[in-house]
Structure formats: C-alpha cells, structure tokens
C-alpha cells in the first residue's frame, strides 16, 4: 500500500538518531483537553473506553510501581556489530536480535551473531536512512521491518514490510509484503518504531517528514500522516485493517492514533500496565519524554492525544502560527531536558521489567545520543538517576525476560546488569 504524503493518503515517517542533556525537568503527565470539542465516538462493536487497544495482561504477582531507592547498574558490551538502530525480542522463542542500520537483522542470544534477515537489497545507510526498527507479532508468526527504500522511484521513502516466520523460527526473506509505503519529503526524520499491542494491533511512530521546524506544519494536521502515531493490523497479503476503535476509522488517515510529534524515534508500551512512553527528539532547545497512563481514563495509551509539536518544543513555544486540532487532547511532557552539557538527541527508552536488578524495577530508562548519558526515571515520585554512559546510544529495549539492552551507533550491544 503506497501512501503519498503530499496527497495525504495515509501513514508514516520519523527520524533516526536521537538528542539532549543537562538538568532534566520532571512535569505532570496528566492530559488536559485542548478545547471542549465533542469526543469522537468509537465505531460499532467497540467500547467507549477503548482500553483493550493499549492494555497488556497484568502480572498479578507483582506490583508494577517503580522500586524505591536509587538504582545502580553496570553497563557491559556483549556484542560488537555494525552500526545498530534497534534491539528486537522474539516473545515466543526467547530470542534476541540486533538491527544493523546497513540492512541486516542479527541474532545474538545464541552467541553466533548469525544474520536472520538481510534487507541490503532494499535499503542502505545514508545519514539517518537504512534499516531502522523491527518488531515481532505477539505469537511470533511474523516480523514487521521498518526501513527506508533504495528501490528506483521510491528512494528514501519509508517502508514497513511484513515477513513470515517459519515454525523453526526462520524468517522467510521471500515472504516480504509491503504493508505501508510513505513518501518521505526530506532525507531526515524518517526513522520510527514499532510496538505490538496485546490485541494484535501494532503502533508505529512516525516523524514530521524532516527538514527543520516542521516547515509544512504537518505534525498537528489530522489529514497528514507525518508527525503521528498510527495503529493498524498487518495481514499476510500485505494489506492492513483499521481497528474500529481508532479515533477516526473512516478519515483520510484512518490509522491515526496520536498527533503532535516531531521525531518519535522510540516508543514503549509497558507490558504490565499498558502505559505508553514516547521519546520525542527535539529541535534545538529541549528533548522530551511523554507518558500516557493506560489506567488514566480516556485517552487510553495515547488515544486521540496531541504531544505539542510544532506549536511548541517540549515546554517552550515554537511555531506560533499553528496549534493542535481541537478534537485532540494535549499531553504535557513527563520529562524535558535542555541542549546543554553535550546533550542533543534523546534515545528512548523502555520500562525495566526484569528480575536481575530489583532496584530498577518499573523505572523508565532512556539515553542521549550525543553525550551518551543513560538515565532512569521514576514516574511515581519524579526522581531521575544517571546510570552511566555509552557511546552514541540509539535504542534501549527489553528482551523476552524484561532485561534491558542498549544498541549503539558504534555497533556495541550493551547489556544493563546488576552491579
């Protein structure tokens, strides 16, 4: 499915390597209505709360509340690969993969560093372009890959392609079917992330199309796919279905879930609570972390929310000639930090749900690409703890056991461990 951005046919695009530092500021994450505009009603057959779309099964044996105290960790390089953009867990087979920007998905959990999927015939490193992220379905039967295209006539465009996974875990390279194709207007902000939700749908984060300052003012527009979160169900034949409880299932951009994003390089859905976390790369002054609690009423998990760009950057006013659509609900950032002390681009970011570091339980961990600082945030009390530094972090993700890994542009795959 090709989705021309200028014709507003549908969907995605984001950015790649993240940015920022200095003293972080913690804010309330409570959504507040933009106006008293009427709510959009779910389609027939859905409930008014829409909770199922962003809620995961709760582990009743454990309280999801972040651990108190001050977490301490060690950061250890376990694999040395090519430039990395993401870490991917196979939830059903307890396998771990690293995404190399050059176009390869490498299995690393068995120590072999074997190539599981080679997309070098489809993409190549070119600045922020390349193989940018991937995600398995909940049952492990297929993989979605997010990359920029090198095919004639679509160079630099954003592609999300679906690949079948055989019973033995092999990813079938020849099974690829393009689910989404988005015309990319500029060469940057074309990265993005993929998250499988508990109901079988996927979230995809998409940047504002690139250049700088949202020049076409796309991020707030509900008829433009750029600067958004999108929710859809990918099918084996390359088509997709639109969940009936999406905010605007019959609109031009029917996959739209949230708006007002600049470069949401990494997103995370907490597997215990369903809370949605977004690390959105800033322009020139502030980086931000957004949080929408799944149990905070409507909007649930980001449903019908706007995160502020480009009428503002973080908490600061930016473009004064644009504002969020009145149908959306504004969400204030949970954390911002300035471009100081070498910081320039945020690399999210996941909630720790492993067993090896009890003091880190429930903390959201993010990093900055430029100064390499890895930081943990406790959403319960607003505290921030610096955990260490790594060279050019690009992603922080959980494995199937909830333990945490950091991918870097230098090619190091770093594990977060008990000290």
TORTIMAR-617441 format. One line per 3 residues: number of its first residue (from 1); for each residue x, y, z of C-alpha. Coordinates in Angstrom, 2 decimals. Each point is the difference from the previous one (the first is absolute). Layout:
N
NUM> X,Y,Z  ... $
This chain:
419
1> 0.00,0.00,0.00  1.57,3.28,-1.11  -0.91,3.03,2.06 $
4> 1.11,3.22,-1.71  0.63,2.61,2.66  -0.89,3.02,-2.12 $
7> -3.31,-1.55,-1.02  -0.69,-0.94,3.62  -0.87,-3.58,-0.86 $
10> 1.11,-1.53,3.37  2.81,-0.64,2.44  3.62,0.30,1.14 $
13> 3.54,1.37,0.20  2.33,0.91,2.91  3.59,0.77,0.82 $
16> 3.04,-1.81,0.93  2.81,0.64,2.40  -1.29,1.88,3.10 $
19> 1.24,3.21,2.18  0.41,2.03,3.55  1.30,0.52,3.64 $
22> 0.56,2.25,2.93  -2.29,0.16,3.00  -3.22,-1.84,-0.78 $
25> -3.34,1.40,1.08  -2.85,-2.23,1.12  -3.54,1.07,-0.88 $
28> -3.50,-1.25,0.63  -1.15,-2.43,-2.67  -3.72,0.61,0.49 $
31> -1.81,0.56,-3.32  -2.07,3.16,-0.25  -2.62,0.68,-2.68 $
34> 0.98,2.41,-2.76  -3.57,1.30,-0.21  -3.49,-1.13,0.83 $
37> -0.37,-1.55,-3.45  -2.24,-3.08,-0.19  1.64,-3.40,0.44 $
40> 0.22,-2.34,-2.97  -2.11,-3.08,0.64  1.40,-3.50,-0.60 $
43> -1.36,-1.98,-2.91  -2.63,-2.68,0.43  1.18,-3.00,1.96 $
46> 2.45,1.85,2.24  -0.19,1.35,3.51  0.15,3.64,0.95 $
49> 3.23,-0.32,1.95  2.11,-1.66,-2.69  2.08,-1.56,2.76 $
52> 0.72,-3.27,-1.77  2.16,1.63,-2.65  2.83,1.08,2.30 $
55> -0.38,-2.25,3.02  2.12,-3.06,0.60  -0.70,-2.90,2.32 $
58> 0.90,0.99,3.57  2.32,-2.19,2.03  -2.02,-0.21,3.22 $
61> 3.00,-1.41,1.87  1.94,3.25,-0.29  -0.78,3.60,0.75 $
64> 0.94,2.09,-3.07  0.92,3.02,2.16  3.66,1.05,-0.45 $
67> 2.37,-1.18,2.71  0.97,2.58,2.60  3.56,0.99,0.68 $
70> 2.82,0.66,-2.46  0.70,-2.60,-2.68  3.59,-0.91,-0.80 $
73> 1.02,-1.98,-3.09  2.99,-1.01,-2.07  0.08,0.44,-3.77 $
76> 1.85,-2.80,-1.80  0.67,-0.38,-3.73  -1.04,-3.52,-1.01 $
79> 0.15,0.17,-3.80  1.95,2.13,-2.48  -1.91,0.38,-3.25 $
82> -0.56,2.56,-2.74  -1.82,3.27,0.74  -3.18,-0.88,1.88 $
85> -3.42,1.65,0.06  -2.15,-2.38,2.05  -0.25,-3.13,2.16 $
88> -2.84,-2.46,-0.64  -1.34,-2.78,2.21  -1.86,-3.05,-1.31 $
91> -2.62,-0.41,2.76  -0.82,-3.66,-0.67  3.45,-1.50,-0.52 $
94> 2.03,2.14,2.43  2.36,1.11,-2.75  1.73,3.36,-0.29 $
97> 0.90,1.87,-3.19  1.91,3.16,-0.82  -0.95,2.26,-2.92 $
100> 3.02,1.16,-2.01  -0.67,3.24,-1.88  1.64,-1.41,-3.14 $
103> -2.96,-2.37,-0.45  0.59,-3.13,2.06  -1.82,-1.55,2.95 $
106> 2.52,-1.94,2.09  -0.85,-2.67,2.55  2.16,0.42,3.09 $
109> -1.51,-2.04,2.85  1.80,-3.19,-1.06  3.36,1.76,-0.29 $
112> 0.31,-0.80,-3.70  -0.77,3.48,-1.37  -1.76,-1.63,-2.93 $
115> -1.95,2.01,-2.59  -3.71,-0.82,0.30  -1.27,2.45,-2.65 $
118> 1.93,1.91,-2.67  -1.69,3.10,-1.43  3.11,1.42,-1.69 $
121> -1.79,-0.46,-3.33  -2.63,2.46,1.25  1.84,2.60,2.10 $
124> 3.38,1.56,0.72  1.56,2.30,2.60  -0.28,3.60,-1.12 $
127> 0.09,2.41,2.93  -3.19,-0.75,1.92  -1.19,-2.51,-2.58 $
130> 0.29,-3.78,0.07  -1.52,-2.90,1.96  -1.47,1.83,2.98 $
133> -2.13,-2.31,2.15  -1.94,-3.26,0.14  -2.54,-1.83,2.17 $
136> -1.38,-3.53,0.25  -3.69,-0.76,0.29  -1.16,-1.23,3.39 $
139> -0.19,-3.60,-1.21  3.35,0.20,-1.81  -1.56,-0.91,-3.37 $
142> 1.25,3.07,-1.84  2.39,2.94,0.20  -0.52,3.60,-1.05 $
145> 3.07,1.84,-1.32  0.21,3.80,-0.25  2.56,1.39,-2.48 $
148> 0.61,2.61,-2.67  -0.12,-1.19,-3.59  2.71,-0.03,-2.67 $
151> -2.33,-1.32,-2.71  -0.19,2.14,-3.18  -2.67,2.65,0.23 $
154> -0.38,-0.28,3.77  3.48,0.82,1.27  -0.12,1.17,3.61 $
157> -3.67,-0.84,0.45  -1.08,-1.72,3.19  -0.97,-3.68,-0.33 $
160> -1.57,-2.35,2.55  0.19,-3.56,-1.28  -1.43,-3.21,1.46 $
163> 2.06,-3.23,0.01  -1.27,-3.45,0.95  1.78,-1.98,2.72 $
166> 0.13,-3.78,-0.48  -0.72,-2.50,2.78  3.73,-0.47,0.57 $
169> 0.42,3.75,0.46  1.52,0.69,-3.41  -1.03,3.32,-1.52 $
172> -1.02,-0.49,-3.64  1.71,2.73,-2.02  -2.13,-0.76,-3.06 $
175> -3.26,0.42,1.91  0.35,3.78,0.27  -3.17,1.98,-0.66 $
178> -0.04,3.80,0.22  -2.67,1.05,2.48  0.73,3.74,-0.06 $
181> 1.86,2.26,-2.44  0.31,3.66,0.89  1.48,2.66,-2.23 $
184> 2.78,1.69,1.98  0.25,3.73,-0.84  3.51,0.47,1.46 $
187> 2.98,-2.19,0.82  -0.31,0.17,3.79  -2.62,-0.81,2.64 $
190> -0.73,-3.23,-1.84  0.64,-2.34,2.87  -2.69,-1.46,2.25 $
193> -0.92,-2.82,2.32  -2.42,-2.92,0.03  -1.81,-1.46,3.02 $
196> -2.30,-3.02,0.05  -2.99,0.57,2.29  -1.83,-2.66,1.98 $
199> -2.98,-0.06,-2.37  2.17,-0.88,-3.03  0.11,3.51,-1.45 $
202> 3.24,1.96,-0.47  1.01,3.54,0.84  2.42,1.74,-2.35 $
205> 1.64,3.32,0.88  0.58,2.42,-2.87  1.98,3.22,-0.20 $
208> -1.13,3.31,-1.45  1.67,-0.55,-3.39  3.32,1.64,0.66 $
211> 1.82,3.18,-0.87  -0.26,2.22,3.11  -2.78,1.76,1.86 $
214> -2.86,-1.95,-1.62  0.09,2.26,-3.09  -3.32,-1.22,-1.43 $
217> -1.62,-0.05,3.45  -0.92,-3.67,-0.30  0.23,-1.24,3.59 $
220> -3.31,1.39,1.31  -1.99,-0.68,-3.19  -2.36,-2.97,0.24 $
223> -0.11,-0.38,-3.80  3.76,-0.54,-0.25  1.78,-3.22,1.03 $
226> 3.21,1.67,1.18  0.79,0.85,3.63  -2.40,-2.66,1.27 $
229> -0.49,-3.33,1.72  -1.90,-2.50,-2.16  -1.86,-3.16,0.98 $
232> -0.89,-2.81,-2.42  -0.07,-3.76,-0.50  2.36,-1.33,-2.70 $
235> -1.21,-2.99,-2.07  1.95,-2.73,-1.77  -0.82,1.25,-3.49 $
238> 1.47,3.44,0.68  -3.33,1.68,0.68  -1.03,1.40,3.36 $
241> -3.17,0.48,1.98  -0.98,3.08,1.97  -1.11,-0.66,3.59 $
244> -3.58,1.17,0.41  0.87,1.75,3.26  2.68,2.20,-1.58 $
247> -0.86,3.68,0.57  -0.98,0.65,-3.62  -0.45,-3.39,-1.73 $
250> -1.73,1.50,-3.02  2.25,3.02,-0.48  2.67,0.60,-2.66 $
253> 2.69,-1.19,2.40  -2.05,-2.76,1.64  3.03,-1.48,1.77 $
256> 0.59,3.18,2.02  0.30,-0.56,3.77  1.79,3.13,1.30 $
259> 1.44,3.23,-1.42  2.47,2.78,0.78  3.27,-1.93,-0.20 $
262> 3.28,1.18,-1.50  2.24,-3.04,-0.11  -1.31,-2.80,2.25 $
265> 3.03,-2.18,-0.53  -0.97,-2.57,2.65  -3.26,-0.87,1.76 $
268> -0.78,-2.54,2.69  -3.13,-1.62,1.40  0.53,-1.27,3.55 $
271> -0.85,-3.73,-0.07  -1.53,0.11,3.48  -1.99,3.23,-0.05 $
274> -0.51,0.83,-3.67  1.37,3.52,0.63  1.28,1.64,-3.18 $
277> 3.44,1.66,0.01  1.35,2.14,-2.85  3.51,1.42,-0.30 $
280> -0.42,2.92,-2.43  3.14,1.62,-1.41  0.00,3.78,0.32 $
283> 0.97,2.76,-2.41  2.69,2.18,1.54  -0.87,0.62,3.65 $
286> -1.80,-2.86,1.79  -0.33,-3.76,-0.07  -3.11,-1.61,1.43 $
289> -1.51,-3.20,1.38  -3.76,-0.37,-0.28  -2.09,-2.32,2.16 $
292> -3.67,-0.91,-0.32  -1.17,-2.36,2.77  -2.23,-2.81,-1.23 $
295> -2.11,0.17,3.15  -0.42,3.76,-0.09  -3.37,-0.05,-1.74 $
298> -0.49,1.19,-3.51  2.24,0.53,-1.95  1.39,-3.49,0.63 $
301> 3.58,-0.72,-1.02  0.19,3.09,-2.20  -3.43,-0.26,-1.62 $
304> -1.00,3.34,-1.56  2.88,1.89,1.61  2.27,2.76,-1.28 $
307> 3.53,0.41,1.37  0.58,3.64,-0.90  2.34,0.18,-3.02 $
310> 0.33,2.32,-1.87  -1.91,2.69,1.88  2.52,-0.72,2.71 $
313> 3.27,-1.82,0.56  -0.17,-1.79,3.33  -1.45,2.66,2.31 $
316> 1.11,2.97,-2.11  -2.07,1.82,-2.64  1.23,-0.67,-3.54 $
319> -2.15,0.62,-3.10  -2.57,2.62,0.96  -2.02,-0.40,-3.22 $
322> -1.24,-3.53,0.76  -1.78,-1.80,2.86  -1.32,-3.48,0.84 $
325> -3.25,-1.06,-1.62  -2.87,0.71,2.46  -1.12,-3.63,-0.23 $
328> 3.21,-1.12,1.67  1.04,0.02,3.66  3.28,1.70,0.89 $
331> 2.53,-2.01,2.03  2.73,1.82,1.88  3.46,-1.62,-0.07 $
334> 0.93,-2.07,3.03  3.70,0.95,-0.23  1.93,2.58,-1.99 $
337> 3.69,0.86,-0.06  1.92,2.75,-1.79  2.71,-0.11,-2.63 $
340> 2.85,0.55,2.43  2.97,-2.04,1.27  0.30,-1.57,-3.45 $
343> -3.57,-1.27,-0.21  -1.84,0.25,-3.33  -2.27,-2.97,-0.77 $
346> -2.01,-2.38,2.18  0.25,-3.74,-0.58  -2.88,-1.77,1.71 $
349> -0.78,-1.96,1.86  -1.80,-2.83,1.84  -1.37,-0.93,3.42 $
352> 2.10,-2.60,1.80  -1.98,-3.18,0.78  2.77,-2.51,0.64 $
355> 0.97,-1.93,3.12  3.75,0.58,0.15  -0.01,3.64,1.19 $
358> -2.72,0.38,2.66  0.85,3.66,0.67  -0.71,0.87,-3.66 $
361> -3.43,-1.65,-0.08  -2.60,2.24,-1.66  2.43,2.82,-0.86 $
364> -0.02,1.42,-3.55  3.53,0.04,-1.45  1.07,2.34,-2.81 $
367> 3.25,1.48,-1.32  1.39,2.86,-2.05  1.68,-0.74,-3.31 $
370> 2.49,2.85,0.22  1.38,-0.14,3.55  -0.79,-3.70,0.53 $
373> -1.61,0.45,3.41  -2.38,-2.78,1.05  -2.70,1.21,2.40 $
376> -2.74,-1.75,2.00  -3.28,1.77,0.80  -2.39,-0.97,2.80 $
379> -3.48,1.12,-1.09  -1.41,-0.60,3.49  2.11,2.67,1.73 $
382> 1.65,1.87,-2.88  3.56,-0.91,0.94  2.80,-0.32,-2.57 $
385> 3.18,-2.06,0.36  2.96,-0.08,-2.38  1.05,-3.61,-0.63 $
388> 3.15,0.51,-2.07  1.06,0.82,-3.54  0.36,-1.86,-3.29 $
391> 1.22,1.11,-3.41  -2.81,1.36,-2.23  -3.01,-1.95,1.32 $
394> -2.79,-0.46,-2.55  -2.52,-2.22,1.78  -0.77,-1.55,3.39 $
397> -2.26,-3.06,-0.05  -1.08,-2.97,2.13  0.67,-3.62,-0.87 $
400> -2.64,-2.71,0.51  0.93,-0.22,3.70  -0.35,3.75,0.57 $
403> 3.75,0.57,0.23  1.39,3.07,-1.73  2.35,0.48,-2.97 $
406> 1.47,3.13,-1.57  0.76,0.22,-3.73  2.64,2.49,-1.17 $
409> 1.03,1.61,-3.27  3.53,-1.22,0.70  -1.29,-3.57,-0.34 $
412> 0.22,-0.97,3.67  -2.94,-1.90,1.48  0.12,0.77,3.72 $
415> -1.79,-1.90,2.74  -1.33,1.75,3.11  1.00,-2.18,2.94 $
418> 0.03,-0.21,3.78  3.19,1.71,1.23 $
